[in-house]
């Protein structure tokens, strides 16, 4: 194994390649330490990196899942050490199925659709938070985004902090991973920006979910290197362009199986009109919202245990018929009115399985811990709906047909009967005298994410 030293003379053993980016490679060098090694090992490259890291250390990164630079590497190597959560791997592994074996089985073994949606939503959340602070990431790619190695977890950590900028830079200083740079950056017309970040993230999201690059059609993959360069520079349409079939692909998973209508719309905006006009692209904040919503609309197949988007008659992975599907649609309750505005978000309610409702979905103004549980729901078709209050304030249930509401105190649980499979009770996340969100139920609804 290769050994490098940091500027303090400490030896670092590079044990595992985590990912590659536009400038170099990222290696694990211990449980919580990673090392970025630049490809250009020149004194000039090292000095430029030092200057960039000085700038990065002054940026406001508090509370963000981004690796912080720790120390420079000693010559003759150029690079730096960074902090990293233990036992993580690059998101790239979720987009590269093995050459042999069943693709569907591999997709499920690596976490399936729901985990991919949640990982991507968390990565988008970090990028959106950076953009809100006026910071550009510069080189989003599946090699720069780390995920929990275990398929049971969905933590995300971004590395390559030396790419961070407080504003768009001139083209000759922009470093992007091939295949993920925005067309205007690849073509040298513009430098990096929040909109180039949005393009790169959209490519990562599409690739991880559909297992195909949005600009690598059949002819490009079978063609000359120049064809790929043209595609990445925005000179060819994207593979699912509804009006231009010059770059179609026969690879990848069926889009309707892995992308909600909302996600397909974001992809069309980004890779369609946004290919030539960056302003037309969906922002990473929009991707975050739709990815979170899509994850909330997934159910687990009782047969193959894969996750799928609610509203289908058969599991898209194994073909087994799906049982009754219940949608929870989040509306807005206005004090003094009998009607509800919305719906805003949807939740797929699994039968005979506890579902966690978080602050992000239930609260009008969720605190910084958006994953904080507010309630747990249990739906027994034709029998009962149980509501556990795990929030800080009372919940209450109202009947669609009227009558007195029923209150669920914090740490309390209430069970109400269910007739003909659809709960006739609405779950309110707020006091009746205040504007709040309310969950209403519909059998076999598909919602829109």
N, C-alpha and C positions, 0 to 999 in steps of 0.2 A: 504494500500500500504506500502511496505517496505521502511524504511528510513535508509540510511547509512551516515557516516560523512567522510569528507576528512581530511587530516593531519592538516588542519588549523581550524578544528572544525566546518566547514560549513555543515549543514544538506542537504542531497540530497535525494529527493523522487524518487524512481524508479517507473516510471509510465507505461512503456511499454517495453516488451521484444523485442529487435531488432534482436538478432541472438545468436547463440551458436557456439563455436569453440572448438578446441582441449583441451583448458584449463579451459574454463568457459563460462560465459554468458555476453552479452552486453545489457544494459538497457538504455532507454531514461530517462534523468533527467532534462528536460528543453528543450527549443527550439534549443539551440546550444551546449548542453552538453550531453555526454553519459558517462556511467559508465561501466567498465569491472569488474566483480566480479569473482575472481578465486574460483574454487571448493575446492582447498586445502587451508584451512585457517590456516596455520601454520606459526610460526615465520620464519622458514627456507625459506618457499615459498615466504614470503613477502620480505625478504632480497635479495633473488635471483632476484625477480622482480625489486627491487630498482636498483640492479646492471645492469640489462638489460636496464632499462629505462635511466640510466645515459649514456649508450652506444648509445641508440636510439637518445637522445637529441644532440649528437655530429654528427649524420649523416646528410648528405645533402639531405633534403626533400623539399627544396624550389620549389614552383611551382607545386607540386604534390598533387593530391586529396587524401591525406592520413591523418587520424586523428593524431594529435600530443598530446602526454601525457601532462596533466596539473598538476595533484597532486595525491599523493598516498591516499589510503583510510586509515582511522584510524582503529586500532584494535577494535574489534576482526575480522573485515573483512580484506581480502586481495584483492587488486586490485588497480585501478586508474581511474581518470576522464580523459576525452579526449574531444577535440573539435569535433563538428559534424554539418553538414548543417541541417537546420530545415526540418521537415516533410519528413523523409526518412524511408524506410523499407528495410529489408534484401532481397537480390535477391532470397532467398529461396522461397518466396511466388510465384514467377513466375515458379517454377518447381513443385509445389504441388497443383494440381487442387483439388477443393472440391470433396468430395465423391459422391455428388449428383449434378445433373444438366448437361447441355450439355457441353462437353469438348471443342468443337469448339467455342461456344459462349464465354466461359470463356477465352480461348486463345486470342480471339479478344478483350474482355473487359479489359484485363490486358496489352494491347498494341500491341498484335499480333506479327507477325514475324519480321517486320521492327524494332520495338522498342527493341525487344530482341537482334537483331543483333547489334544495335547501343549501347545498354548498355554494351554488352559483348566486343565490340570493344574498348569502353572507358576504361573498366576495364583492358583489355589487354594492352592498351596504358600506363596506370599507372605502371603495372608490368614490361613492357618493359623498361620504363624509369628508374625504380629501378635497373634493371639488367645492364643497360648501365652505371650506377654509381657504379657498383660492390656490390650492395645490394641485398640480398635474402629476399623475403617476408616471406617464411616459412610455412604458413598455408592458402593458398587460398581456400576458400570455399564459398558457397552461403550464409552462415551465417556471414561471415566477409566482405562481399561486400554489401554496402548500395546503394539503388537506390531511385530516386524520387518516393514518394508515389503515385503521380498522373500519370495516364497512358499517359497524354499529354506531359510529360517531360522525358528526358533521361539522367539526371545527375547521376554520380556514385561517391561514396566516400568509400575508404577502411578504415576499422577500425582494431583493434588489432595490433597496431604498435609495441607492445612488442615482436612480433615474428621476427622482422627484425634482420638480421645478415649480417655482411660484408663478411662472408665466410661460407662454409659448416661446420656444427658442428657435434660432435660425436653423434652416434645414441641415446644414453640414454638421451640426452638433446633435442631431437627433439619432438615437439608436433604438431600433425596433427589431423584434424577432421576426424573421421572414415568415410571411403568411398572415401576420397579425397587424402590421402597420397599416394605417389608414391610407387610402389611395393618394391623397394630397401630400402625405409625408413621404411615401415611397417614390412618388414622381418628383419630389423636390420642390413642390410649389409652396408648401407651408411647413412650419414646424409643428411640434406636438402641442396639444391643447386638450381641454376636457372632451371635446368632440372626437379627437383622434383616439382618446382613451375609450370613448363610447363605442367606436367602431371595433377596436381590438377586443373589448369585452364581449360584444355581440358575436364575434367570430368564435370566441371561446365557448360561449353559451350554446350556440347552434351546434358546434362540433361535439360538445360533451353530451348533448341531448340526442341529436340525430345521427351522430357518428359519421359525419361527412363535412368537409370544409365547404362553406357557402360559395366559394369561387373556383373550386376544383372540379369542373365537369369532366365527363369522360374524355373528350377530345383534348382537354388540357393535360390530364393525367397521362394520356398516351402520346402526347405531343412532345415538342422540343422544349428545352428550358426557357426559351424566349416566350413561349405561350404562357407559361406560369408567371413570368415576369409581367406580361401584359394583363393577366387576370388580377394580380395583386395590385397593379397600378390603376385599376379601375377601368381598363379599356374593354372589358367584356362584362356582360350581364351576370347576375348571380344565378345560381343553378335552378332556383325556383321562380325566376322572373315570369310573371303571368303573361307578358306580351312579347317576350323575346326568348326563343328556344335554342339560341346558338351555343349555350354552355350547359346543357342539361346533364344531369348525373343519374346513373342507374344504381348508385350506391346509397347507403344510409338507411336508417329506419323510417317507416312511414311517418310523415310529419304529424298527421292527425293523432297518432298514437302517443307522441311525446311532447307535442306543443299545443297548448290551448289556443283558441282563436286570438286571444290577446297577445300571446307570444308570437304567433305567426304575423300579426299586424306589425309588431315592433321589428321583426326581421325584415319585412317588406319595406318599411320606412328606412331602415338602416342600410340595407344592401341594394335597395331599389333607388329611390330618389336621393338617398343619403350617400350613394356611391360617388356622385359628382357634386352634390351640394351638402357639405357637412351640417349646415343648419337644419336640414330636414331629418337628421338622424334622431332616433330615440335616445334620451339621456340614460346614464347608468341608473339614475334614480327611478326612471320609468321601468327599466328592466328589473330593478329590485322589487318594485311593487307587484309587477306581473308574475315574477318568479315566486314570490311569497304566496300570492293568490293561487297560483297553479299547484304549489305543494299542498295547500289547504284543500284542494279539490281531488286529492288522490285517495284511493282505497286499496286494500290488500286483497288479492285473489285468494280465495280459500283453497284453491287447488295448487297452483304453482308458487304462491306466496310472493309473486311479483306485484308491484304497485302500478296502478293505472288511473287514468283520469275518469272521474265519475261521469255517468250518463251514457255508457255503452251497454249494449245487450250481451256482449261476450268479452271475456278477457282478451286483449290484443296479443298477449304473449302465448297463452296455451289454448285459447279458443273455448274455454269452459264458459257456460252460461253464467251470468252474474245474478246474484239474488237481488231482493228488493234494495233499492238505493235511496237514501234519504239525504236531502239537501237542507242545510241550515243557511238561510239568507239573512245577512245582517242589514237591518234597516235603521233609519234614524227616527227616534220617537220625539215628537214635539209636544211640550206640555200644553194641556188644554185642547188637544186635537185627537180625534179618533182614528186618523189615518197615519200611515208611516211613509216617510220618504225613503227612496232607495229602490232596489237594494244596493249596498256598497260592495260587500264582500260575500263570498260563499264558503261554506264548510261542508265537506263530505262527512256525513255522520255514519261511522261503521256500525253494523249490527253486532251486539254482544261484545263490545270492546270499548274501553274507556277512551274518550277523546279529550285532549287538553285544549281549552280555549285560552289564549294568551292575551296579555295586555295590548299587544299590537292590533289584534282583531276586535277586542271588546271595548276598549277605552277610547274616548274621543281624543284625549291628549295623553297617550301612554308615556310613562316615565322612561328614563334611559334604559331600563331593563325591559325591553319589549317582549322578551321571551318569558317574562314572569307569569306563572299560571294564575288565572283569574277564576276559572271554573273547570270542572270535569263533568262530561256528559256520558250517560250510558243509555243506549236505545235498545230496548227489547221489542222487536216487531210484534204488534198485536197484543202487547202486554203492558209495558211501563217505560217511562222516561225518568231517569234519576239525575239529579243536579246536585253536585257538590260545590260548595262555595269555598274557593281557595284564595279569594281576594281579601281586601281590607275593609270593604264596605258591604252592606247587605245587598243581596240580589232579590228580585221578586219575579213571580210568574203571574201572567194574566191569561185568562181564558178568552179564546176568540169569540165565544158566544156570550161573553160578559160575566158578571158576577164578581165576587170579592177576590182581590189578588192574594197570593200566598208568598210569604217572605222566607228567604233562606239566609240565615245569619252567617257571618264568617265562621269557617270550620264546620258549618252545619251541612246537612244533606236532606233533600226532599225528593220523594218519589210520587209521580202522578200517573194515572192510568193512560194507556194509549189504545184507541179504538181504530180499527181498520188501518193499522200501521202508522198513520200520520198523527203525531202529537198535536193536540188542539191547544196546547199551552205555548205562550210566547215567553222567552227568557229575557228579562230586562237587566242590563248592566248599568244601573244608575237609578237615582231617585225619580219617582214619577213627576215631581215638580220641576225637574231640570231636563235640559236637552241631553239625551243619552242614546246609546245604541241598544237595539232589541233584536234578538234572534228569532226568526219565524221559520217554520218548517214546510217543506214541500216534497212529496214522494216522487222519485225518478226525475227530479229537475236536474238540468245540466249547468245552469248558471253561466256566467261569463267571467273569465279571468283576464 
